Amino acid sequence: MIEIATLEEFRAVSNRVRNWGRWGADDECGTLNFITEKSVRRASDEVREGKVFSLGASFDSAGPGGVLPMRPNPQHFVTIGGDYDAHVAQFNAGATEPKSAFFDTAFGGDGLMRFNDDVLVLPLQCCTQWDALSHVYYDGMMYNGFPASAVSALGAARLGIDKVADRGIVGRGVLVDIPRFRGVDVLDAAEPVMPDELDAALAAQGVAIESGDILLLRTGAWEKFQADQDATALTFGSSGLSWRCAEWLHEREISAVAADNIQVETTAQEVENGFLALHLLCLRDMGMMFGEMWNLRELSAACAADGRYAFQIVAPPLRVTGGIGSPLNPIALR
Ligand code: UVW
């Protein structure tokens, strides 16, 4: 049974883990500052076989979108292609010189060249993603004391995803595979992952955390969703880290956490009046980004096969100016 903590307990932890000012009053990168040139070099030591693992899920209409009204699935339109001549005729109908001549000769008629283009419309949070530090706040403030009002219809003037784009994001990744440790397919939302279980699972896997590591948490939630397509269960019933892992992450100088569930932490409420308590402690107090809906299936199988749970992660967000998150296709190299 989940023990509901008081807001006083929550605020005591938030005071202990808060990194505001640690990397300067203007810092917008948070715990990514733990990734140094040395730790990036160290990450490449983990690439032994040259094997590449794509951790991105598919951006299409079969995603988990639509359960939350602000997050429909991606909408993909082909703007030229297929019925190519009809498209060119349509462009020509509205075109004036010199554009019409260009369409005639370059894109259609007897010219040799043909091409296809498309458009993708998507919520930045709808599938495999990074949460930017501007994603959550409380008491009117975001990470490092930036006011919540820094996010407007124009985007995030502070803590946008563009602010971390220069960082890569590249580093040493460590997988903690809790379903394999528990001997189950998928974690139960009623049993969030506690700090001592992280220690026990990592010890069983024979891997030690180093400062600057990107922690990948496997819960089995994405594999379950792929099998049953139950987006409601994924959104409201996934398990993950307990909010009580905040200090564990803080003490170990983890740079970012990514998981195969929808929100890294458990969907079960653990703090009174509080939802997504770990989001608040990590993103807002520590400045620690979350990666969500990463597909860890093949990586987990490879790690279990040879017992090596550390690798290099290459996970650059899109440089969306003022973006509150970013879709991506993270890569693990072993
Ligand atoms: C919320 O649902 C608020 O956050 P996330 O997308 O990070 O899970």
Boltz pocket constraint, residues with backbone or C-beta under 6 A from the ligand:
constraints:
  - pocket:
      binder: B
      contacts: [[A, 125], [A, 131], [A, 135], [A, 262], [A, 263], [A, 264], [A, 276], [A, 279], [A, 290], [A, 292]]
      max_distance: 6.0
